Amino acid sequence: MTTIEPANSDVPRLHARPKPNTWFRFLRRWLFRFIGLFVLFIILFALAAWILGNVPVNQEFTHAEADGIDILLINNGVHVDLVLPIHEKEFSWRDHLMPLDFPAFDERYQVAAFGWGNRQFYMETQTWDDLKVSNVLFAFAGLGETVVHVELLEDMDWQETKSRKIRLSPIQFNRLCQFVSKTFKHNAEGSLVPIPNAHYHQRDAFYEATGQYHLFRTCNVWIGCALAHSGVRVGCWTLTPDLLFACLPSPPKKQE
């Protein structure tokens, strides 16, 4: 005879665990995959940048002799400016940079610092206190136009440790300036196109530029390409200031 247990029996019963929501499991799985792929991308990106930044082009480069023209690279830790004399006969920037482009132009200025980058990021980030994450993402995504920033300086006597002087031959200097010049947009008359009322201070100006800024082509990559075009020993892909400086030649000896 079969015995039926009373409803209030103390015998424990096993209850089946509820199954996790199917959509939740699906989203969690793909979120973990996305995070894993993103981390892998960062690792491979950094590794590729380091390798290519330390593989030089123009390995045979040597500084020019007495007839050489000195240029300077100024590194602020994140961005590098290219400093060029503006009165050289091989390429005179005074024929291109008009005094009216600058709030206060003065003939004592002998050199100019050039930098290229995303228009929105560059013009809205005078100091690192002005840095906005939205502008960084906007620039790295390759959105928006580009500009060239030009700052006039009195001389090239820069004492900071994070700078490097390079001495080019007249031909190399001309090739470098031609590369930089082609980065500017030109109007129908062949003149540079300044951006009205766009200045950090009294001795600088912003100009319309060509090219697209993005994660793989930064301001430092632009400098590296300019140097490589002129024949200077530099890394293949100079994504950061440290990678830009990694393969540069030691400073030249002082001219007598």
C-alpha positions, -999 to +999 in steps of 0.1 A: +000+000+000+014+034-010+020+059+018+013+096+010+034+121+029+015+148+047+017+183+032+035+196+063+063+170+062+097+181+075+115+163+046+134+190+027+126+196-009+150+206-037+138+236-057+151+242-092+172+274-095+157+299-119+175+302-152+193+336-158+176+358-183+187+348-218+192+384-230+213+392-199+236+363-206+239+373-242+248+408-235+272+399-207+290+374-230+294+400-258+304+427-233+332+405-221+343+398-257+342+435-265+364+444-235+388+416-244+391+427-280+395+463-269+423+454-245+440+433-272+437+462-297+454+486-272+482+461-266+488+455-303+485+492-311+511+501-284+534+473-295+532+483-332+538+520-323+568+511-303+583+489-329+578+512-358+588+542-338+622+526-332+628+514-368+645+544-385+644+556-421+672+576-436+698+558-415+726+574-434+717+609-423+744+631-410+743+668-399+753+693-426+785+711-422+792+749-420+767+758-447+739+740-428+707+755-415+696+747-380+660+737-372+647+728-338+621+704-323+604+715-291+588+688-270+562+697-243+557+660-234+526+656-256+531+677-287+562+686-307+566+719-326+588+723-356+609+755-354+622+769-386+641+801-395+619+824-416+646+844-435+666+818-453+671+823-491+665+786-498+629+791-485+618+824-470+587+821-448+584+858-448+571+855-483+542+835-470+535+846-434+520+881-437+524+906-409+486+913-408+481+876-400+494+883-365+481+907-339+516+921-332+542+913-359+577+926-352+608+924-374+628+910-345+612+876-350+637+854-367+621+819-364+586+804-363+572+773-346+549+752-367+523+727-355+495+708-372+464+692-358+427+689-355+410+723-357+386+720-328+411+704-305+439+727-313+420+760-312+402+751-279+432+738-260+456+766-254+468+750-222+463+715-208+439+730-183+416+735-213+417+699-223+383+682-229+378+645-233+352+652-259+377+671-281+403+643-277+378+617-289+365+639-317+401+644-330+411+607-327+380+597-346+392+617-375+363+642-374+366+679-384+390+700-403+428+706-396+448+737-390+484+748-389+494+769-359+523+793-363+540+811-334+567+836-340+599+835-319+629+858-316+656+831-319+663+794-317+681+795-284+660+769-266+675+755-234+649+729-224+662+694-222+632+681-242+642+697-275+665+687-303+684+707-328+691+693-363+714+708-390+701+704-425+717+711-459+701+739-479+685+713-502+671+693-472+658+725-456+640+734-488+624+700-490+613+703-454+597+737-460+580+725-492+564+697-472+552+721-445+540+746-471+519+719-488+501+713-455+486+748-457+456+754-477+461+782-504+436+805-519+433+813-556+462+837-555+484+810-539+485+827-505+480+810-471+445+812-456+446+826-420+416+820-397+403+854-386+405+863-349+420+829-340+450+835-317+465+823-284+483+856-279+498+885-299+525+867-320+506+836-333+481+827-360+461+797-371+458+788-408+435+765-428+453+732-435+450+700-455+451+664-444+430+645-418+440+641-382+431+608-365+444+583-341+470+569-366+481+603-379+487+627-350+506+660-349+538+641-340+533+617-370+531+648-392+564+661-378+580+627-384+567+626-420+581+661-426+615+651-413+616+618-432+607+637-464+637+660-459+661+631-453+664+632-415+669+599-396+636+594-378+613+565-368+588+550-393+558+559-372+563+587-347+530+585-328+543+602-296+570+627-288+592+599-272+589+579-304+596+610-325+628+615-306+638+579-304+657+577-337+667+613-341+704+620-345+724+634-316+726+673-316+751+687-340+783+703-328+782+740-323+791+761-353+823+781-348 
